[in-house]
Amino acid sequence: MLMLETILVAVDASDQKHAVLLHAAEITRRFGARLHLVSVYDLNQLWKASVPEPVPEIFESLEAETRKLLEEAQQQLHFLGIGSKCHFLKGPVIEQIALLAERLDADLVVMGHRYVSGLRRLLESSAAKGLIDKSPCSVMIVRENRPL
């Protein structure tokens, strides 16, 4: 019988964030699992955004925004009756999520899927694919914002 004891949810600003949390909450309820949330603050995002010389205010703003996403996700889960533990990490997103999943001995990582155009898909790497390749456990990709 499949047992999921520890679930890790990657929280970001995607349109699917609410659907990701709803799916994770339902799985957590069904299995009586422990739920962990993670948001990763990646300085490389600044370079991808072509910020020539980042000023401290930009760093502080991005970090505050990332922490706020994590807090909002925890509040949403609390409203659904699900407790969770938060993890705020810095570094490359995929690597940090995979390392945390390993440290937690997670059974499942849940994350959203960001839709991009064909050209952008060629130019950017897929976070979902990257996590599937590096994760020490199963990965669930939530594709659409549909209620359960």
N, CA, C and O atoms as a DFTB+ gen file, in Angstrom:
592 C
 N C O
     1  1       0.838      -1.185       0.000
     2  2       0.000       0.000       0.000
     3  2       0.880       1.244       0.000
     4  3       1.858       1.326       0.744
     5  1       0.531       2.191      -0.825
     6  2       1.264       3.454      -0.923
     7  2       1.071       4.275       0.337
     8  3      -0.058       4.515       0.766
     9  1       2.183       4.706       0.930
    10  2       2.120       5.568       2.112
    11  2       2.870       6.854       1.818
    12  3       4.027       6.836       1.398
    13  1       2.208       7.944       2.041
    14  2       2.854       9.244       1.918
    15  2       2.880       9.851       3.311
    16  3       1.840      10.211       3.863
    17  1       4.066       9.961       3.868
    18  2       4.195      10.495       5.222
    19  2       4.635      11.955       5.231
    20  3       4.235      12.724       6.105
    21  1       5.455      12.332       4.259
    22  2       5.979      13.695       4.211
    23  2       5.806      14.255       2.802
    24  3       6.277      13.678       1.822
    25  1       5.123      15.385       2.729
    26  2       4.858      16.036       1.448
    27  2       5.508      17.413       1.476
    28  3       5.355      18.167       2.437
    29  1       6.225      17.725       0.422
    30  2       6.878      19.025       0.277
    31  2       6.207      19.770      -0.871
    32  3       6.085      19.238      -1.974
    33  1       5.774      20.997      -0.611
    34  2       5.088      21.801      -1.617
    35  2       5.945      23.007      -1.963
    36  3       6.299      23.798      -1.089
    37  1       6.274      23.143      -3.233
    38  2       7.027      24.302      -3.710
    39  2       6.047      25.444      -3.959
    40  3       5.117      25.318      -4.755
    41  1       6.268      26.555      -3.270
    42  2       5.384      27.716      -3.352
    43  2       6.059      28.801      -4.166
    44  3       7.187      29.199      -3.877
    45  1       5.355      29.280      -5.193
    46  2       5.859      30.398      -5.984
    47  2       4.694      31.306      -6.354
    48  3       3.590      31.154      -5.832
    49  1       4.942      32.239      -7.248
    50  2       3.911      33.220      -7.605
    51  2       3.108      32.807      -8.831
    52  3       2.431      33.648      -9.423
    53  1       3.161      31.553      -9.227
    54  2       2.463      31.108     -10.431
    55  2       0.950      31.167     -10.267
    56  3       0.431      31.229      -9.153
    57  1       0.260      31.145     -11.395
    58  2      -1.205      31.143     -11.387
    59  2      -1.763      29.873     -10.750
    60  3      -2.910      29.860     -10.306
    61  1      -0.975      28.821     -10.701
    62  2      -1.434      27.540     -10.170
    63  2      -1.244      27.410      -8.664
    64  3      -1.571      26.364      -8.103
    65  1      -0.725      28.439      -7.987
    66  2      -0.369      28.281      -6.571
    67  2      -1.542      27.836      -5.708
    68  3      -1.357      27.034      -4.792
    69  1      -2.734      28.336      -5.976
    70  2      -3.884      27.932      -5.158
    71  2      -4.280      26.482      -5.436
    72  3      -4.617      25.736      -4.516
    73  1      -4.237      26.094      -6.689
    74  2      -4.555      24.709      -7.048
    75  2      -3.518      23.756      -6.456
    76  3      -3.863      22.664      -6.006
    77  1      -2.259      24.164      -6.455
    78  2      -1.186      23.340      -5.879
    79  2      -1.478      23.101      -4.404
    80  3      -1.379      21.973      -3.921
    81  1      -1.841      24.173      -3.686
    82  2      -2.130      24.038      -2.254
    83  2      -3.365      23.182      -1.999
    84  3      -3.383      22.391      -1.056
    85  1      -4.389      23.328      -2.823
    86  2      -5.596      22.508      -2.653
    87  2      -5.292      21.031      -2.859
    88  3      -5.747      20.185      -2.089
    89  1      -4.528      20.722      -3.891
    90  2      -4.150      19.320      -4.144
    91  2      -3.320      18.775      -2.982
    92  3      -3.570      17.673      -2.493
    93  1      -2.340      19.549      -2.551
    94  2      -1.478      19.108      -1.449
    95  2      -2.273      18.921      -0.164
    96  3      -2.030      17.971       0.581
    97  1      -3.219      19.816       0.105
    98  2      -4.049      19.702       1.309
    99  2      -4.877      18.417       1.270
   100  3      -4.987      17.716       2.275
   101  1      -5.450      18.115       0.124
   102  2      -6.267      16.906       0.001
   103  2      -5.427      15.646       0.190
   104  3      -5.852      14.716       0.874
   105  1      -4.253      15.610      -0.403
   106  2      -3.368      14.446      -0.249
   107  2      -2.927      14.313       1.204
   108  3      -2.884      13.210       1.748
   109  1      -2.600      15.439       1.828
   110  2      -2.186      15.440       3.237
   111  2      -3.286      14.871       4.116
   112  3      -3.023      14.054       4.999
   113  1      -4.517      15.303       3.876
   114  2      -5.674      14.800       4.645
   115  2      -5.847      13.296       4.462
   116  3      -5.998      12.555       5.433
   117  1      -5.824      12.864       3.232
   118  2      -6.080      11.445       2.930
   119  2      -5.037      10.509       3.537
   120  3      -5.361       9.397       3.953
   121  1      -3.795      10.960       3.584
   122  2      -2.724      10.100       4.078
   123  2      -2.306      10.419       5.505
   124  3      -1.497       9.695       6.087
   125  1      -2.845      11.492       6.078
   126  2      -2.411      11.893       7.412
   127  2      -0.940      12.275       7.416
   128  3      -0.230      12.027       8.391
   129  1      -0.488      12.875       6.331
   130  2       0.928      13.202       6.144
   131  2       1.308      14.512       6.836
   132  3       0.450      15.292       7.249
   133  1       2.602      14.726       6.945
   134  2       3.151      16.011       7.389
   135  2       3.386      16.840       6.137
   136  3       3.873      16.336       5.125
   137  1       3.033      18.114       6.218
   138  2       3.158      18.987       5.052
   139  2       4.213      20.061       5.304
   140  3       4.198      20.738       6.332
   141  1       5.117      20.201       4.356
   142  2       6.156      21.225       4.410
   143  2       6.005      22.117       3.188
   144  3       5.744      21.638       2.085
   145  1       6.170      23.411       3.394
   146  2       6.151      24.380       2.312
   147  2       7.560      24.913       2.107
   148  3       8.309      25.088       3.068
   149  1       7.917      25.169       0.866
   150  2       9.218      25.755       0.586
   151  2       9.074      26.848      -0.467
   152  3       8.392      26.681      -1.478
   153  1       9.728      27.958      -0.204
   154  2       9.909      29.016      -1.206
   155  2      11.402      29.260      -1.301
   156  3      12.114      29.286      -0.297
   157  1      11.852      29.436      -2.517
   158  2      13.286      29.613      -2.739
   159  2      13.530      30.993      -3.343
   160  3      12.914      31.383      -4.335
   161  1      14.431      31.701      -2.722
   162  2      14.866      33.024      -3.163
   163  2      16.124      32.824      -3.983
   164  3      17.165      32.438      -3.451
   165  1      16.030      33.088      -5.281
   166  2      17.143      32.821      -6.192
   167  2      17.665      34.127      -6.777
   168  3      16.977      34.776      -7.564
   169  1      18.867      34.507      -6.397
   170  2      19.473      35.736      -6.910
   171  2      19.657      35.698      -8.421
   172  3      19.720      36.746      -9.065
   173  1      19.742      34.511      -8.987
   174  2      19.903      34.397     -10.438
   175  2      18.715      34.984     -11.181
   176  3      18.832      35.343     -12.353
   177  1      17.565      35.086     -10.508
   178  2      16.389      35.686     -11.150
   179  2      16.674      37.124     -11.549
   180  3      16.146      37.602     -12.553
   181  1      17.495      37.817     -10.783
   182  2      17.841      39.198     -11.127
   183  2      18.623      39.260     -12.428
   184  3      18.394      40.135     -13.264
   185  1      19.544      38.328     -12.588
   186  2      20.350      38.359     -13.807
   187  2      19.493      38.002     -15.010
   188  3      19.676      38.563     -16.091
   189  1      18.564      37.076     -14.835
   190  2      17.664      36.712     -15.934
   191  2      16.762      37.881     -16.298
   192  3      16.338      38.009     -17.446
   193  1      16.470      38.733     -15.321
   194  2      15.615      39.896     -15.564
   195  2      16.428      41.055     -16.135
   196  3      15.890      42.144     -16.332
   197  1      17.701      40.838     -16.401
   198  2      18.588      41.838     -16.989
   199  2      18.702      43.102     -16.144
   200  3      18.723      44.212     -16.677
   201  1      18.775      42.934     -14.853
   202  2      19.012      44.065     -13.965
   203  2      20.518      44.327     -13.996
   204  3      21.295      43.487     -13.543
   205  1      20.947      45.490     -14.530
   206  2      22.374      45.729     -14.726
   207  2      23.176      45.734     -13.433
   208  3      24.174      45.021     -13.328
   209  1      22.769      46.507     -12.467
   210  2      23.466      46.568     -11.193
   211  2      22.441      46.566     -10.077
   212  3      21.935      47.620      -9.690
   213  1      22.133      45.383      -9.556
   214  2      21.112      45.306      -8.513
   215  2      21.497      46.133      -7.288
   216  3      22.638      46.103      -6.827
   217  1      20.541      46.850      -6.790
   218  2      20.736      47.630      -5.572
   219  2      20.131      46.861      -4.405
   220  3      19.234      46.044      -4.608
   221  1      20.605      47.108      -3.185
   222  2      20.113      46.350      -2.027
   223  2      18.591      46.335      -1.895
   224  3      18.018      45.351      -1.427
   225  1      17.944      47.407      -2.299
   226  2      16.484      47.466      -2.188
   227  2      15.806      46.388      -3.030
   228  3      14.769      45.845      -2.648
   229  1      16.410      46.087      -4.188
   230  2      15.836      45.044      -5.051
   231  2      15.955      43.689      -4.365
   232  3      15.006      42.905      -4.365
   233  1      17.122      43.411      -3.780
   234  2      17.310      42.153      -3.055
   235  2      16.300      42.030      -1.927
   236  3      15.651      40.995      -1.770
   237  1      16.172      43.093      -1.143
   238  2      15.244      43.090      -0.006
   239  2      13.816      42.902      -0.466
   240  3      13.054      42.174       0.170
   241  1      13.438      43.545      -1.561
   242  2      12.084      43.436      -2.081
   243  2      11.776      42.018      -2.545
   244  3      10.711      41.479      -2.243
   245  1      12.713      41.411      -3.282
   246  2      12.505      40.037      -3.751
   247  2      12.431      39.054      -2.588
   248  3      11.601      38.144      -2.588
   249  1      13.295      39.238      -1.607
   250  2      13.274      38.348      -0.455
   251  2      11.959      38.507       0.314
   252  3      11.356      37.513       0.717
   253  1      11.516      39.736       0.518
   254  2      10.259      39.985       1.231
   255  2       9.080      39.392       0.469
   256  3       8.170      38.829       1.076
   257  1       9.089      39.514      -0.853
   258  2       8.018      38.965      -1.674
   259  2       7.975      37.438      -1.570
   260  3       6.902      36.840      -1.483
   261  1       9.142      36.827      -1.581
   262  2       9.230      35.368      -1.471
   263  2       8.721      34.903      -0.107
   264  3       7.963      33.937      -0.023
   265  1       9.131      35.581       0.948
   266  2       8.665      35.233       2.302
   267  2       7.150      35.425       2.429
   268  3       6.473      34.632       3.083
   269  1       6.627      36.473       1.807
   270  2       5.190      36.742       1.862
   271  2       4.399      35.623       1.172
   272  3       3.357      35.205       1.676
   273  1       4.884      35.140       0.034
   274  2       4.229      34.021      -0.656
   275  2       4.141      32.808       0.256
   276  3       3.114      32.132       0.307
   277  1       5.217      32.539       0.970
   278  2       5.273      31.399       1.878
   279  2       4.278      31.571       3.018
   280  3       3.547      30.636       3.348
   281  1       4.243      32.743       3.616
   282  2       3.309      33.015       4.715
   283  2       1.856      32.918       4.255
   284  3       1.018      32.360       4.963
   285  1       1.556      33.457       3.072
   286  2       0.195      33.391       2.543
   287  2      -0.229      31.948       2.288
   288  3      -1.375      31.578       2.544
   289  1       0.690      31.139       1.788
   290  2       0.384      29.729       1.539
   291  2       0.096      29.013       2.852
   292  3      -0.840      28.218       2.940
   293  1       0.900      29.294       3.870
   294  2       0.680      28.664       5.177
   295  2      -0.676      29.089       5.753
   296  3      -1.377      28.270       6.347
   297  1      -1.045      30.349       5.584
   298  2      -2.338      30.829       6.069
   299  2      -3.492      30.154       5.328
   300  3      -4.496      29.782       5.935
   301  1      -3.340      30.000       4.019
   302  2      -4.385      29.336       3.235
   303  2      -4.567      27.896       3.707
   304  3      -5.699      27.434       3.849
   305  1      -3.480      27.188       3.948
   306  2      -3.571      25.813       4.438
   307  2      -4.169      25.767       5.838
   308  3      -4.960      24.874       6.143
   309  1      -3.805      26.708       6.684
   310  2      -4.364      26.780       8.034
   311  2      -5.884      26.962       7.954
   312  3      -6.626      26.344       8.716
   313  1      -6.335      27.798       7.044
   314  2      -7.770      28.015       6.831
   315  2      -8.462      26.715       6.408
   316  3      -9.631      26.493       6.722
   317  1      -7.720      25.853       5.688
   318  2      -8.262      24.563       5.246
   319  2      -8.121      23.484       6.330
   320  3      -8.515      22.336       6.127
   321  1      -7.555      23.866       7.479
   322  2      -7.393      22.917       8.577
   323  2      -6.143      22.065       8.485
   324  3      -6.065      21.007       9.109
   325  1      -5.165      22.516       7.713
   326  2      -3.932      21.762       7.515
   327  2      -2.770      22.549       8.111
   328  3      -2.547      23.707       7.760
   329  1      -2.037      21.909       9.014
   330  2      -0.832      22.520       9.567
   331  2       0.340      22.287       8.632
   332  3       0.374      21.304       7.892
   333  1       1.289      23.188       8.672
   334  2       2.454      23.037       7.805
   335  2       3.670      23.694       8.436
   336  3       3.559      24.560       9.304
   337  1       4.821      23.260       7.978
   338  2       6.077      23.861       8.409
   339  2       6.685      24.557       7.199
   340  3       6.700      23.998       6.103
   341  1       7.188      25.779       7.395
   342  2       7.732      26.573       6.295
   343  2       9.252      26.510       6.240
   344  3       9.937      26.434       7.260
   345  1       9.747      26.544       5.015
   346  2      11.182      26.562       4.762
   347  2      11.463      27.654       3.735
   348  3      10.942      27.609       2.621
   349  1      12.270      28.616       4.099
   350  2      12.689      29.680       3.196
   351  2      14.156      29.432       2.872
   352  3      15.005      29.427       3.764
   353  1      14.448      29.227       1.599
   354  2      15.806      28.883       1.196
   355  2      16.331      29.871       0.170
   356  3      15.563      30.556      -0.506
   357  1      17.645      29.934       0.065
   358  2      18.296      30.790      -0.922
   359  2      19.167      29.930      -1.816
   360  3      19.851      29.021      -1.347
   361  1      19.137      30.223      -3.111
   362  2      19.986      29.504      -4.047
   363  2      19.212      29.074      -5.270
   364  3      18.070      29.489      -5.462
   365  1      19.821      28.246      -6.101
   366  2      19.145      27.743      -7.299
   367  2      17.895      26.928      -6.906
   368  3      17.971      26.011      -6.089
   369  1      16.781      27.274      -7.489
   370  2      15.486      26.733      -7.065
   371  2      15.437      25.211      -7.082
   372  3      15.127      24.592      -6.063
   373  1      15.733      24.609      -8.208
   374  2      15.607      23.154      -8.347
   375  2      16.526      22.430      -7.374
   376  3      16.110      21.478      -6.714
   377  1      17.757      22.873      -7.286
   378  2      18.717      22.218      -6.399
   379  2      18.278      22.330      -4.944
   380  3      18.375      21.363      -4.188
   381  1      17.794      23.508      -4.549
   382  2      17.382      23.707      -3.161
   383  2      16.162      22.853      -2.798
   384  3      16.098      22.286      -1.707
   385  1      15.209      22.766      -3.708
   386  2      14.017      21.942      -3.444
   387  2      14.417      20.471      -3.349
   388  3      13.965      19.766      -2.446
   389  1      15.250      20.007      -4.261
   390  2      15.684      18.599      -4.240
   391  2      16.465      18.282      -2.971
   392  3      16.268      17.223      -2.375
   393  1      17.347      19.183      -2.550
   394  2      18.114      18.966      -1.321
   395  2      17.201      18.927      -0.092
   396  3      17.388      18.095       0.796
   397  1      16.217      19.824      -0.043
   398  2      15.290      19.822       1.091
   399  2      14.448      18.550       1.087
   400  3      14.214      17.962       2.143
   401  1      13.994      18.125      -0.077
   402  2      13.223      16.879      -0.158
   403  2      14.044      15.711       0.377
   404  3      13.514      14.836       1.062
   405  1      15.321      15.700       0.067
   406  2      16.199      14.640       0.574
   407  2      16.362      14.740       2.090
   408  3      16.268      13.734       2.793
   409  1      16.608      15.958       2.596
   410  2      16.784      16.144       4.045
   411  2      15.535      15.753       4.824
   412  3      15.632      15.187       5.913
   413  1      14.362      16.056       4.270
   414  2      13.096      15.741       4.948
   415  2      12.678      14.288       4.749
   416  3      11.734      13.819       5.386
   417  1      13.373      13.578       3.870
   418  2      12.978      12.232       3.467
   419  2      11.551      12.277       2.931
   420  3      10.712      11.443       3.273
   421  1      11.297      13.275       2.080
   422  2       9.955      13.484       1.520
   423  2       9.556      12.317       0.621
   424  3      10.386      11.703      -0.050
   425  1       8.265      12.039       0.633
   426  2       7.711      11.003      -0.227
   427  2       7.156      11.581      -1.522
   428  3       6.999      10.875      -2.518
   429  1       6.858      12.893      -1.491
   430  2       6.244      13.542      -2.646
   431  2       6.559      15.026      -2.616
   432  3       6.494      15.669      -1.568
   433  1       6.906      15.566      -3.793
   434  2       7.047      17.012      -3.972
   435  2       5.916      17.441      -4.899
   436  3       5.684      16.817      -5.934
   437  1       5.215      18.503      -4.526
   438  2       4.114      19.023      -5.332
   439  2       4.488      20.424      -5.794
   440  3       4.929      21.255      -5.000
   441  1       4.307      20.675      -7.083
   442  2       4.590      22.011      -7.615
   443  2       3.683      22.309      -8.793
   444  3       3.085      21.403      -9.374
   445  1       3.584      23.578      -9.141
   446  2       2.775      23.995     -10.283
   447  2       3.578      23.972     -11.566
   448  3       4.801      23.831     -11.570
   449  1       2.844      24.115     -12.646
   450  2       3.457      24.150     -13.974
   451  2       3.148      25.500     -14.593
   452  3       1.987      25.902     -14.676
   453  1       4.183      26.197     -15.027
   454  2       4.018      27.499     -15.661
   455  2       3.952      27.303     -17.163
   456  3       4.833      26.680     -17.756
   457  1       2.908      27.836     -17.773
   458  2       2.749      27.720     -19.212
   459  2       3.580      28.794     -19.900
   460  3       3.493      29.973     -19.557
   461  1       4.387      28.379     -20.875
   462  2       5.187      29.327     -21.636
   463  2       5.013      29.047     -23.126
   464  3       4.660      27.937     -23.526
   465  1       5.267      30.068     -23.938
   466  2       5.148      29.929     -25.390
   467  2       6.243      29.010     -25.916
   468  3       7.192      28.681     -25.204
   469  1       6.097      28.606     -27.161
   470  2       7.071      27.704     -27.779
   471  2       8.474      28.261     -27.787
   472  3       9.423      27.538     -27.487
   473  1       8.633      29.551     -28.129
   474  2       9.959      30.156     -28.179
   475  2      10.566      30.254     -26.785
   476  3      11.739      29.930     -26.594
   477  1       9.782      30.694     -25.820
   478  2      10.304      30.777     -24.445
   479  2      10.665      29.398     -23.922
   480  3      11.623      29.249     -23.164
   481  1       9.902      28.389     -24.324
   482  2      10.193      27.024     -23.884
   483  2      11.560      26.579     -24.391
   484  3      12.275      25.851     -23.703
   485  1      11.922      27.020     -25.603
   486  2      13.234      26.683     -26.145
   487  2      14.354      27.411     -25.411
   488  3      15.453      26.877     -25.262
   489  1      14.074      28.631     -24.953
   490  2      15.108      29.455     -24.327
   491  2      15.256      29.223     -22.842
   492  3      16.339      29.429     -22.295
   493  1      14.196      28.800     -22.170
   494  2      14.224      28.623     -20.719
   495  2      14.123      27.152     -20.360
   496  3      13.456      26.381     -21.050
   497  1      14.776      26.772     -19.299
   498  2      14.653      25.399     -18.836
   499  2      13.364      25.261     -18.017
   500  3      12.905      26.226     -17.405
   501  1      12.806      24.100     -18.011
   502  2      11.575      23.833     -17.274
   503  2      11.905      23.457     -15.832
   504  3      12.656      22.516     -15.576
   505  1      11.331      24.210     -14.898
   506  2      11.545      23.901     -13.478
   507  2      10.965      22.526     -13.159
   508  3      11.568      21.752     -12.417
   509  1       9.800      22.225     -13.718
   510  2       9.169      20.930     -13.450
   511  2      10.061      19.783     -13.931
   512  3      10.293      18.821     -13.199
   513  1      10.555      19.891     -15.159
   514  2      11.419      18.837     -15.682
   515  2      12.703      18.738     -14.869
   516  3      13.174      17.642     -14.565
   517  1      13.262      19.889     -14.520
   518  2      14.486      19.895     -13.719
   519  2      14.288      19.203     -12.385
   520  3      15.149      18.446     -11.938
   521  1      13.143      19.464     -11.742
   522  2      12.878      18.842     -10.448
   523  2      12.633      17.343     -10.597
   524  3      13.084      16.554      -9.767
   525  1      11.931      16.954     -11.636
   526  2      11.706      15.519     -11.871
   527  2      13.056      14.804     -12.018
   528  3      13.238      13.703     -11.500
   529  1      13.987      15.431     -12.718
   530  2      15.304      14.831     -12.929
   531  2      16.127      14.759     -11.643
   532  3      16.892      13.811     -11.467
   533  1      15.992      15.732     -10.741
   534  2      16.855      15.809      -9.555
   535  2      16.217      15.338      -8.254
   536  3      16.928      15.075      -7.285
   537  1      14.910      15.228      -8.213
   538  2      14.227      14.908      -6.964
   539  2      14.519      13.480      -6.491
   540  3      14.588      12.554      -7.299
   541  1      14.690      13.314      -5.175
   542  2      14.911      11.980      -4.627
   543  2      13.604      11.203      -4.435
   544  3      13.615      10.053      -3.997
   545  1      12.469      11.852      -4.771
   546  2      11.169      11.185      -4.585
   547  2      10.244      11.545      -5.747
   548  3      10.640      12.254      -6.673
   549  1       9.037      11.059      -5.686
   550  2       8.061      11.351      -6.729
   551  2       7.723      12.831      -6.750
   552  3       7.788      13.513      -5.727
   553  1       7.359      13.322      -7.935
   554  2       6.995      14.726      -8.120
   555  2       5.623      14.781      -8.765
   556  3       5.367      14.111      -9.765
   557  1       4.747      15.583      -8.184
   558  2       3.412      15.797      -8.743
   559  2       3.369      17.204      -9.315
   560  3       3.644      18.174      -8.609
   561  1       3.024      17.318     -10.591
   562  2       2.934      18.607     -11.260
   563  2       1.451      18.946     -11.418
   564  3       0.693      18.199     -12.036
   565  1       1.056      20.077     -10.853
   566  2      -0.322      20.534     -10.972
   567  2      -0.379      21.462     -12.169
   568  3       0.258      22.516     -12.181
   569  1      -1.144      21.068     -13.176
   570  2      -1.154      21.801     -14.444
   571  2      -2.219      22.874     -14.539
   572  3      -1.998      23.905     -15.176
   573  1      -3.349      22.661     -13.932
   574  2      -4.441      23.614     -14.123
   575  2      -5.000      24.046     -12.788
   576  3      -4.886      23.338     -11.788
   577  1      -5.598      25.203     -12.788
   578  2      -6.206      25.747     -11.573
   579  2      -7.668      25.308     -11.528
   580  3      -8.578      26.096     -11.785
   581  1      -7.872      24.042     -11.199
   582  2      -9.215      23.474     -11.104
   583  2      -9.499      23.077      -9.676
   584  3      -8.646      22.471      -9.027
   585  1     -10.685      23.402      -9.163
   586  2     -11.002      22.944      -7.807
   587  2     -11.134      21.439      -7.769
   588  3     -11.510      20.814      -8.761
   589  1     -10.824      20.856      -6.624
   590  2     -10.929      19.397      -6.460
   591  2     -12.361      18.962      -6.275
   592  3     -12.630      17.770      -6.123
